[in-house]
Amino acid sequence: MHDEIYREISAAIERGEPVVLATVARTRGSTPRKTGAKMVVRHDGSFFGTIGGGCGEAEVWQEAMDVLADGRARIVSVDLTEPTDGEDKICGGIMDVFVERLGASETPS
């Protein structure tokens, strides 16, 4: 999967399109994916790869869109310990996800 992620990043950069790479940097407790899991988010909002799905992934996707807009890398802590109305936060752990923009240095329009 990592080779496919890097091919996706390379293709976007060749097209001159910025992308965001979200990488699980640390996990505590039970999480859907482990350290090193990656997801690429494109400027149109589509994405490739996964860091675990559900609302935790949606939270990281939203941060990724913000990173595309402002270019500032950040770490997003996804807390999967709190009960929610849905069933997708059943893992009970916490993931720290490093989110960074790659490619074009200008803010996308």
PyMOL commands that set and color helices and strands:
alter all, ss='L'
color gray80, all
select helices_A, chain A and resi 2-14+54-70
alter helices_A, ss='H'
color red, helices_A
select strands_A, chain A and resi 19-28+38-42+47-49+74-79+94-102
alter strands_A, ss='S'
color yellow, strands_A
deselect
rebuild
show_as cartoon
